[in-house]
Amino acid sequence: MIRSAAPTQRQELGDFVRSARERLLPSDIGLPLAGRRRTPGLRREEVAQLAGVSVTWYTWLEQGREMALSPQALARLAAALRLGRAERAYLFELAAKRDPDQAQSDTDHIPPAVLACVDVVASPAYVLDRNWNARGWNARAERLFLGWLDEPGERNLLRYIFLHPMAPSLILDYDNRARRVVAEFRADVSAHIGDPHIFRLIDELSARSERFHRHWHERVVLEREGGERSFNHPKGGPLCFEQVSFALSGHPELKLVILVPSSSDADASR
């Protein structure tokens, strides 16, 4: 189909689903190839049946119509179309829906290569999951974040910042940093706000920290950005870093954070 204007997101979604359907052969789903088919791949009726949706719903989806799209129906459709991980993520991105299977991803398992990368970084570095729990860190980060990474138990960054008595004295410009962290967390978990683990974390922090409660209900939203991060370390004295964050390819639930020492503090974090 030739369009005179750029496709909308729904039109792109319809075209993507149609192309995925046309790539599938009846033999891919255990159907015999009986007779000549007018179109390549599976028929719309076959995909609709596999996905447990109506033929009308599926036809409208391919046509790029504005319609209700539930995450559960999209998940069944992704399975019916045999979509790979990247294709499935693209499907949900186009539909502007959260993949229900994403909540079941195993963020407790950090790929060994990621841990090895963190360990050899010559600056404080750590890996956060989507709840902002530290899942891996190096010795430099452990020495920097006293009371967080050097203590046993769950190492949640928000609990450390708002509940640990050492955080306000360690983190310079604490009031502004705390306010910004809440705004960044809101943006970071916007797609998972209904997740029970995140809901319980927000509920707990709101009950135990008046500061967190106040900032959370300000409803400020900011992207998690890099920039200067300064500390007043009880052993290392004033330390200044530039924070750089990376999304990990193939692991959207995880982010790698590296604190690069400023030129004057390059030796202080070693």
ABEGO torsion letter per residue (X at the ends): XBBABBBBAAAAAAAAAAAAAAABBAAAAGBBBBEBBABBEBBAAAAAAAAGBBAAAAAAAAAGBBBBBBAAAAAAAAAAAGBBAAAAAAAAAAAGBBBAAAAABBAABBBAAAAAAAAABABBBBBBBAAGBBABBBAAAAAABBGAAABBEBBBAAAAAAABAAAAAABBGAAAAAAAAAAAAAAAAAAAAABAAAAAAAAAAAAABAAAAAAAAAGBBBBBBBEBBBBBBAAAEBBBBBBBBBBBBGBAABBBBBBBBBAAAAAAAX
